[in-house]
Amino acid sequence: MNEIVFFNPGDAIASGHDFNEAMRSAEIFHRDQKQNELMIVKEINGETYAIFNAADAKQDATSANRYHISKRL
């Protein structure tokens, strides 16, 4: 089953259409910052992958978009 999370799109660290590119960006950011768990997520009705700090997840859809989790770092 796919886990759905909510994020404000403006909180994205990076985004793009290629998962491998998103993965590289997330690994670099995570190696340099080492703050929180990162999530690579994909838009529910789109092809864009985005990277977010897991701590930025919202509890409801108010002013947030729905995403499927693709990978956690």
C-alpha positions, 0 to 999 in steps of 0.5 A, a space after each residue: 500500500 502506498 503511503 500518502 503524505 502532505 507537504 506545502 510545495 514551497 517547502 521543497 528542497 528540490 524537484 524534478 521529473 527524474 527520480 535518479 536526479 532527485 535521489 542524487 540531490 537528496 543524497 548530496 543535501 543529506 550528506 551536507 546537512 544531516 538534519 532530519 530524515 528526507 523524503 523523495 515523494 511523487 505527486 499523486 497526479 503528476 510526474 514530478 518528484 520532490 525532496 522534503 524534510 520529513 519534519 515538514 509533513 502536514 497532518 491535513 490537506 489544508 494548503 498542502 499537496 498530496 504525495 506518494 512516498 518514493 524513498 526515505 533517507 
